[in-house]
Amino acid sequence: MITPEDIKMWIEAGLSGSQVDVTGDGRHFDAVIVSAQFEGKSAVQRHQMVYSVLGEKMRADIHALSMRTVTPGESVPH
């Protein structure tokens, strides 16, 4: 079973320098991702970056992932 820690590790490995917090129950996950790499990108582009990092895991292992993606200078939405 996929854990929130697995997803955190995969995202941090794919988006170097990012800070990631993931919660979830093994099927549904919620992630807050702070990365300077999101600078100048739209919300859709940011999510595509994360989906790209997770790759096949999004289709095979992760049932649902809700994301809040921000740069270090933006405030984290609640």
C-alpha positions in Angstrom: 0.0 0.0 0.0 1.2 3.5 -0.9 1.8 5.7 2.1 1.9 9.5 2.3 5.6 9.2 3.0 6.1 7.4 -0.3 4.4 10.2 -2.2 6.4 12.8 -0.3 9.6 11.1 -1.1 8.8 10.7 -4.8 7.8 14.3 -5.2 10.8 15.6 -3.3 13.1 13.4 -5.4 11.6 14.7 -8.7 11.3 18.4 -7.7 14.6 19.1 -6.1 14.5 21.6 -3.3 10.8 21.3 -2.8 9.1 21.0 0.5 6.2 18.5 0.6 3.6 17.6 3.1 1.3 14.7 2.3 -1.6 13.2 4.3 -3.9 10.4 3.2 -5.5 7.1 3.9 -3.8 4.8 1.3 -6.1 5.7 -1.5 -6.9 9.4 -1.3 -4.1 11.8 -0.6 -3.7 15.6 0.0 -0.4 17.3 -0.8 1.0 20.8 -0.2 4.0 21.3 -2.4 6.2 24.3 -2.1 8.8 24.6 -4.9 10.8 27.5 -6.5 10.4 25.5 -9.8 6.7 26.6 -9.8 7.7 30.2 -10.3 6.0 31.7 -13.4 3.9 28.6 -13.9 0.1 28.4 -13.9 -1.8 26.0 -11.5 -2.3 23.6 -14.4 1.4 23.6 -15.3 2.4 23.1 -11.7 0.1 20.1 -11.4 1.4 18.7 -14.7 4.9 18.9 -13.2 3.9 16.9 -10.2 2.0 14.3 -12.3 5.1 14.0 -14.5 7.2 13.3 -11.5 4.8 10.6 -10.2 4.4 9.1 -13.7 2.8 5.6 -13.9 2.2 5.7 -10.1 -0.7 8.1 -10.7 -2.4 5.5 -12.9 -1.6 2.4 -11.1 -1.1 3.1 -7.4 -2.6 6.5 -6.4 -6.3 6.6 -6.6 -6.7 10.3 -5.9 -4.3 13.2 -5.2 -5.4 16.7 -4.3 -2.6 19.2 -4.6 -1.9 22.8 -3.4 1.1 24.0 -5.3 2.9 27.2 -4.3 6.2 29.0 -4.7 8.2 29.8 -1.5 7.0 33.4 -1.8 3.3 32.5 -2.0 1.2 31.7 1.0 -0.1 28.2 1.3 -3.9 28.2 0.7 -6.0 26.4 3.3 
